[in-house]
Amino acid sequence: AGTVPGLQESTITEACKIIKEAGCLSLSAIGTSQETSDTDTIRELALSSKRSGIDIQHIGDAGWGGIAFPENIMAMSVAIRGIRHTYFKMAQSAKR
């Protein structure tokens, strides 16, 4: 709900309700080069997805070296879950 022209947040919200009723998870993606936008844009896209009920947010790979800009990954994480949970996930062992 933010990178596709004409797609309204309310449409995504309704789709998320149907997906959850089916017992599934919803995923949205930023894969149209907006992953290289400034951090404020990334924050807005992340919050739009959260308001809509999206469970999983994918950020694309249009940055240098085929990854999203690290500051945008951080901005998205902080917008969605806050700084405390972001730092906890960053520090947590992958072998937990």
BAMITOR-243576 format. One record per residue: x, y, z of N, C-alpha, C, O in turn; residue number from 0. Coordinates in Angstrom, 3 decimals, padded with zeros to 6 digits, always signed. Layout:
[vexse [X; Y; Z]; [X; Y; Z]; [X; Y; Z]; [X; Y; Z]; NUM]
...
//
This chain:
[vexse [+000.846; -001.182; +000.000]; [+000.000; +000.000; +000.000]; [+000.881; +001.232; +000.000]; [+000.925; +001.949; +001.000]; 0]
[vexse [+001.551; +001.488; -001.037]; [+002.403; +002.664; -001.051]; [+003.313; +002.692; -002.255]; [+003.718; +003.772; -002.684]; 1]
[vexse [+003.647; +001.550; -002.814]; [+004.519; +001.539; -003.986]; [+003.777; +001.146; -005.253]; [+004.360; +001.157; -006.337]; 2]
[vexse [+002.514; +000.803; -005.134]; [+001.710; +000.426; -006.301]; [+000.700; +001.542; -006.563]; [-000.172; +001.785; -005.729]; 3]
[vexse [+000.800; +002.218; -007.696]; [-000.129; +003.314; -007.987]; [-001.589; +002.851; -007.948]; [-001.947; +001.833; -008.540]; 4]
[vexse [-002.416; +003.612; -007.244]; [-003.843; +003.333; -007.188]; [-004.271; +002.319; -006.149]; [-005.468; +002.180; -005.894]; 5]
[vexse [-003.350; +001.616; -005.548]; [-003.708; +000.623; -004.523]; [-003.877; +001.334; -003.182]; [-002.945; +001.959; -002.678]; 6]
[vexse [-005.060; +001.232; -002.622]; [-005.378; +001.933; -001.380]; [-005.067; +001.074; -000.157]; [-005.159; -000.153; -000.204]; 7]
[vexse [-004.701; +001.735; +000.929]; [-004.419; +001.043; +002.190]; [-005.635; +000.239; +002.652]; [-005.482; -000.847; +003.211]; 8]
[vexse [-006.830; +000.761; +002.425]; [-008.052; +000.059; +002.843]; [-008.215; -001.273; +002.110]; [-008.725; -002.236; +002.682]; 9]
[vexse [-007.790; -001.334; +000.864]; [-007.854; -002.584; +000.098]; [-006.920; -003.622; +000.702]; [-007.269; -004.798; +000.809]; 10]
[vexse [-005.730; -003.179; +001.098]; [-004.753; -004.076; +001.722]; [-005.292; -004.568; +003.067]; [-005.145; -005.742; +003.406]; 11]
[vexse [-005.910; -003.676; +003.823]; [-006.480; -004.056; +005.117]; [-007.525; -005.155; +004.948]; [-007.527; -006.129; +005.701]; 12]
[vexse [-008.401; -005.007; +003.976]; [-009.432; -006.024; +003.718]; [-008.800; -007.346; +003.292]; [-009.234; -008.411; +003.731]; 13]
[vexse [-007.784; -007.282; +002.444]; [-007.091; -008.502; +002.010]; [-006.433; -009.193; +003.201]; [-006.464; -010.420; +003.303]; 14]
[vexse [-005.837; -008.411; +004.102]; [-005.193; -008.987; +005.290]; [-006.203; -009.701; +006.179]; [-005.893; -010.746; +006.750]; 15]
[vexse [-007.403; -009.150; +006.302]; [-008.447; -009.807; +007.102]; [-008.789; -011.175; +006.520]; [-008.909; -012.153; +007.259]; 16]
[vexse [-008.943; -011.247; +005.217]; [-009.260; -012.515; +004.547]; [-008.121; -013.513; +004.726]; [-008.356; -014.693; +004.987]; 17]
[vexse [-006.900; -013.037; +004.586]; [-005.719; -013.895; +004.730]; [-005.641; -014.461; +006.150]; [-005.395; -015.653; +006.331]; 18]
[vexse [-005.851; -013.609; +007.153]; [-005.801; -014.056; +008.555]; [-006.920; -015.048; +008.867]; [-006.705; -016.019; +009.593]; 19]
[vexse [-008.119; -014.806; +008.316]; [-009.233; -015.737; +008.516]; [-008.909; -017.121; +007.959]; [-009.421; -018.128; +008.449]; 20]
[vexse [-008.061; -017.168; +006.940]; [-007.646; -018.442; +006.344]; [-006.494; -019.076; +007.121]; [-006.036; -020.165; +006.776]; 21]
[vexse [-006.024; -018.388; +008.177]; [-004.941; -018.922; +008.992]; [-003.566; -018.742; +008.383]; [-002.632; -019.472; +008.714]; 22]
[vexse [-003.443; -017.779; +007.502]; [-002.169; -017.547; +006.805]; [-001.563; -016.208; +007.209]; [-002.203; -015.389; +007.868]; 23]
[vexse [-000.318; -016.009; +006.797]; [+000.387; -014.752; +007.029]; [+000.393; -013.929; +005.750]; [+000.446; -014.472; +004.646]; 24]
[vexse [+000.339; -012.620; +005.913]; [+000.394; -011.719; +004.761]; [+001.790; -011.119; +004.643]; [+002.476; -010.909; +005.643]; 25]
[vexse [+002.197; -010.848; +003.413]; [+003.519; -010.291; +003.134]; [+003.360; -009.153; +002.149]; [+002.613; -009.258; +001.176]; 26]
[vexse [+004.066; -008.066; +002.405]; [+004.145; -006.993; +001.418]; [+005.615; -006.780; +001.094]; [+006.499; -007.150; +001.866]; 27]
[vexse [+005.853; -006.185; -000.047]; [+007.233; -006.032; -000.510]; [+007.470; -004.639; -001.061]; [+006.595; -004.037; -001.683]; 28]
[vexse [+008.659; -004.147; -000.822]; [+009.135; -002.945; -001.482]; [+010.178; -003.447; -002.470]; [+011.326; -003.693; -002.101]; 29]
[vexse [+009.781; -003.596; -003.703]; [+010.683; -004.165; -004.696]; [+010.673; -003.382; -005.986]; [+010.988; -003.923; -007.045]; 30]
[vexse [+010.317; -002.124; -005.911]; [+010.226; -001.296; -007.110]; [+011.196; -000.125; -007.021]; [+010.898; +000.979; -007.477]; 31]
[vexse [+012.342; -000.375; -006.439]; [+013.442; +000.574; -006.231]; [+013.199; +001.594; -005.127]; [+014.095; +002.385; -004.830]; 32]
[vexse [+012.018; +001.607; -004.507]; [+011.805; +002.506; -003.379]; [+012.656; +002.117; -002.179]; [+012.819; +002.914; -001.255]; 33]
[vexse [+013.201; +000.906; -002.181]; [+014.078; +000.525; -001.070]; [+015.340; +001.382; -001.023]; [+016.076; +001.345; -000.037]; 34]
[vexse [+015.594; +002.152; -002.077]; [+016.730; +003.080; -002.077]; [+016.285; +004.506; -001.772]; [+017.075; +005.440; -001.913]; 35]
[vexse [+015.041; +004.685; -001.359]; [+014.528; +006.010; -000.991]; [+015.141; +006.469; +000.323]; [+015.897; +005.732; +000.957]; 36]
[vexse [+014.814; +007.686; +000.725]; [+015.291; +008.190; +002.009]; [+014.573; +007.455; +003.148]; [+013.535; +006.828; +002.941]; 37]
[vexse [+015.141; +007.544; +004.339]; [+014.610; +006.790; +005.478]; [+013.190; +007.216; +005.854]; [+012.416; +006.394; +006.345]; 38]
[vexse [+012.835; +008.480; +005.634]; [+011.468; +008.920; +005.941]; [+010.448; +008.199; +005.068]; [+009.378; +007.820; +005.546]; 39]
[vexse [+010.771; +008.010; +003.800]; [+009.877; +007.286; +002.891]; [+009.740; +005.840; +003.327]; [+008.636; +005.294; +003.337]; 40]
[vexse [+010.853; +005.215; +003.687]; [+010.833; +003.821; +004.143]; [+009.970; +003.695; +005.394]; [+009.180; +002.759; +005.519]; 41]
[vexse [+010.126; +004.644; +006.323]; [+009.318; +004.648; +007.543]; [+007.823; +004.714; +007.213]; [+007.025; +003.974; +007.788]; 42]
[vexse [+007.451; +005.593; +006.295]; [+006.040; +005.731; +005.902]; [+005.505; +004.446; +005.280]; [+004.386; +004.029; +005.581]; 43]
[vexse [+006.299; +003.815; +004.414]; [+005.876; +002.559; +003.794]; [+005.711; +001.463; +004.843]; [+004.758; +000.685; +004.794]; 44]
[vexse [+006.643; +001.408; +005.789]; [+006.577; +000.399; +006.854]; [+005.342; +000.607; +007.724]; [+004.649; -000.354; +008.059]; 45]
[vexse [+005.066; +001.849; +008.087]; [+003.903; +002.127; +008.932]; [+002.595; +001.868; +008.193]; [+001.619; +001.427; +008.800]; 46]
[vexse [+002.563; +002.133; +006.910]; [+001.375; +001.829; +006.109]; [+001.100; +000.333; +006.123]; [-000.044; -000.093; +006.275]; 47]
[vexse [+002.150; -000.459; +005.965]; [+001.995; -001.915; +006.004]; [+001.520; -002.378; +007.375]; [+000.651; -003.243; +007.478]; 48]
[vexse [+002.093; -001.801; +008.422]; [+001.694; -002.188; +009.780]; [+000.235; -001.824; +010.042]; [-000.516; -002.626; +010.598]; 49]
[vexse [-000.169; -000.617; +009.644]; [-001.571; -000.207; +009.817]; [-002.517; -001.129; +009.065]; [-003.636; -001.379; +009.513]; 50]
[vexse [-002.072; -001.629; +007.930]; [-002.914; -002.486; +007.088]; [-003.047; -003.898; +007.629]; [-003.947; -004.633; +007.222]; 51]
[vexse [-002.159; -004.291; +008.544]; [-002.217; -005.637; +009.107]; [-001.248; -006.618; +008.483]; [-001.370; -007.824; +008.693]; 52]
[vexse [-000.294; -006.127; +007.726]; [+000.714; -006.985; +007.101]; [+001.544; -007.658; +008.193]; [+001.931; -007.017; +009.171]; 53]
[vexse [+001.817; -008.959; +008.020]; [+002.608; -009.711; +008.998]; [+004.102; -009.689; +008.695]; [+004.919; -009.635; +009.614]; 54]
[vexse [+004.462; -009.730; +007.431]; [+005.865; -009.818; +007.012]; [+006.130; -008.718; +005.998]; [+005.365; -008.546; +005.049]; 55]
[vexse [+007.215; -007.972; +006.195]; [+007.573; -006.912; +005.253]; [+008.906; -007.250; +004.600]; [+009.915; -007.412; +005.286]; 56]
[vexse [+008.909; -007.356; +003.288]; [+010.129; -007.608; +002.516]; [+010.647; -006.275; +002.001]; [+009.873; -005.440; +001.531]; 57]
[vexse [+011.952; -006.076; +002.090]; [+012.573; -004.897; +001.490]; [+013.519; -005.403; +000.409]; [+014.330; -006.296; +000.654]; 58]
[vexse [+013.415; -004.840; -000.771]; [+014.129; -005.340; -001.951]; [+015.632; -005.144; -001.930]; [+016.220; -004.799; -000.905]; 59]
[vexse [+016.238; -005.371; -003.079]; [+017.699; -005.425; -003.183]; [+018.261; -004.466; -004.232]; [+019.249; -004.789; -004.891]; 60]
[vexse [+017.650; -003.298; -004.396]; [+018.090; -002.365; -005.434]; [+019.262; -001.483; -005.007]; [+019.718; -000.652; -005.793]; 61]
[vexse [+019.752; -001.644; -003.794]; [+020.872; -000.827; -003.329]; [+022.198; -001.296; -003.903]; [+022.248; -002.259; -004.668]; 62]
[vexse [+023.262; -000.615; -003.531]; [+024.592; -000.984; -003.997]; [+024.924; -002.399; -003.565]; [+024.649; -002.783; -002.429]; 63]
[vexse [+025.503; -003.164; -004.445]; [+025.916; -004.527; -004.113]; [+024.753; -005.500; -003.985]; [+024.932; -006.608; -003.479]; 64]
[vexse [+023.575; -005.109; -004.429]; [+022.434; -006.012; -004.406]; [+021.748; -006.164; -003.067]; [+021.081; -007.170; -002.828]; 65]
[vexse [+021.898; -005.176; -002.177]; [+021.172; -005.198; -000.900]; [+020.489; -003.850; -000.700]; [+020.907; -002.842; -001.270]; 66]
[vexse [+019.448; -003.841; +000.107]; [+018.836; -002.568; +000.487]; [+019.835; -001.800; +001.348]; [+020.677; -002.399; +002.017]; 67]
[vexse [+019.738; -000.488; +001.328]; [+020.632; +000.316; +002.157]; [+020.450; -000.073; +003.625]; [+019.316; -000.153; +004.098]; 68]
[vexse [+021.542; -000.317; +004.356]; [+021.426; -000.710; +005.766]; [+020.617; +000.282; +006.605]; [+019.865; -000.126; +007.489]; 69]
[vexse [+020.766; +001.577; +006.334]; [+020.007; +002.567; +007.108]; [+018.502; +002.447; +006.844]; [+017.690; +002.794; +007.701]; 70]
[vexse [+018.137; +001.958; +005.664]; [+016.716; +001.761; +005.369]; [+016.176; +000.497; +006.025]; [+015.024; +000.461; +006.456]; 71]
[vexse [+017.000; -000.532; +006.102]; [+016.597; -001.743; +006.828]; [+016.366; -001.389; +008.298]; [+015.394; -001.832; +008.911]; 72]
[vexse [+017.267; -000.588; +008.847]; [+017.144; -000.151; +010.243]; [+015.900; +000.718; +010.431]; [+015.155; +000.530; +011.393]; 73]
[vexse [+015.674; +001.659; +009.529]; [+014.503; +002.544; +009.634]; [+013.213; +001.743; +009.579]; [+012.270; +002.026; +010.318]; 74]
[vexse [+013.170; +000.746; +008.707]; [+011.970; -000.087; +008.602]; [+011.744; -000.868; +009.893]; [+010.624; -000.920; +010.402]; 75]
[vexse [+012.796; -001.468; +010.417]; [+012.675; -002.262; +011.638]; [+012.237; -001.406; +012.821]; [+011.358; -001.805; +013.585]; 76]
[vexse [+012.839; -000.246; +012.972]; [+012.491; +000.636; +014.089]; [+011.050; +001.120; +013.956]; [+010.335; +001.203; +014.955]; 77]
[vexse [+010.616; +001.438; +012.744]; [+009.234; +001.894; +012.536]; [+008.238; +000.798; +012.884]; [+007.186; +001.078; +013.460]; 78]
[vexse [+008.555; -000.438; +012.543]; [+007.620; -001.544; +012.753]; [+007.626; -002.041; +014.192]; [+006.563; -002.276; +014.766]; 79]
[vexse [+008.817; -002.205; +014.789]; [+008.844; -002.834; +016.116]; [+009.479; -002.000; +017.214]; [+009.476; -002.422; +018.371]; 80]
[vexse [+010.020; -000.839; +016.898]; [+010.639; +000.007; +017.909]; [+012.114; -000.315; +018.095]; [+012.598; -001.369; +017.682]; 81]
[vexse [+012.810; +000.613; +018.724]; [+014.267; +000.499; +018.864]; [+014.658; -000.657; +019.784]; [+015.624; -001.367; +019.504]; 82]
[vexse [+013.918; -000.854; +020.880]; [+014.287; -001.907; +021.838]; [+014.236; -003.282; +021.184]; [+015.180; -004.062; +021.308]; 83]
[vexse [+013.153; -003.583; +020.496]; [+013.034; -004.890; +019.849]; [+013.986; -005.021; +018.661]; [+014.482; -006.112; +018.379]; 84]
[vexse [+014.241; -003.920; +017.969]; [+015.197; -003.952; +016.858]; [+016.586; -004.313; +017.369]; [+017.236; -005.204; +016.821]; 85]
[vexse [+017.046; -003.629; +018.413]; [+018.372; -003.927; +018.962]; [+018.436; -005.342; +019.513]; [+019.447; -006.024; +019.346]; 86]
[vexse [+017.370; -005.793; +020.167]; [+017.347; -007.155; +020.699]; [+017.525; -008.169; +019.574]; [+018.323; -009.098; +019.696]; 87]
[vexse [+016.786; -007.997; +018.479]; [+016.890; -008.927; +017.347]; [+018.272; -008.868; +016.711]; [+018.791; -009.891; +016.265]; 88]
[vexse [+018.870; -007.689; +016.665]; [+020.210; -007.559; +016.090]; [+021.250; -008.280; +016.944]; [+022.206; -008.846; +016.414]; 89]
[vexse [+021.065; -008.261; +018.259]; [+022.043; -008.854; +019.171]; [+021.807; -010.335; +019.424]; [+022.699; -011.029; +019.912]; 90]
[vexse [+020.623; -010.825; +019.099]; [+020.264; -012.216; +019.374]; [+021.046; -013.172; +018.471]; [+021.270; -012.888; +017.294]; 91]
[vexse [+021.447; -014.285; +019.028]; [+022.189; -015.292; +018.271]; [+021.321; -015.916; +017.187]; [+020.137; -016.172; +017.405]; 92]
[vexse [+021.898; -016.156; +016.039]; [+021.199; -016.849; +014.953]; [+021.023; -018.327; +015.285]; [+020.233; -019.019; +014.642]; 93]
[vexse [+021.757; -018.816; +016.290]; [+021.701; -020.233; +016.668]; [+020.821; -020.457; +017.891]; [+020.962; -021.476; +018.567]; 94]
[vexse [+019.932; -019.544; +018.183]; [+019.085; -019.645; +019.379]; [+018.153; -020.805; +019.347]; [+017.386; -021.006; +020.289]; 95]
//
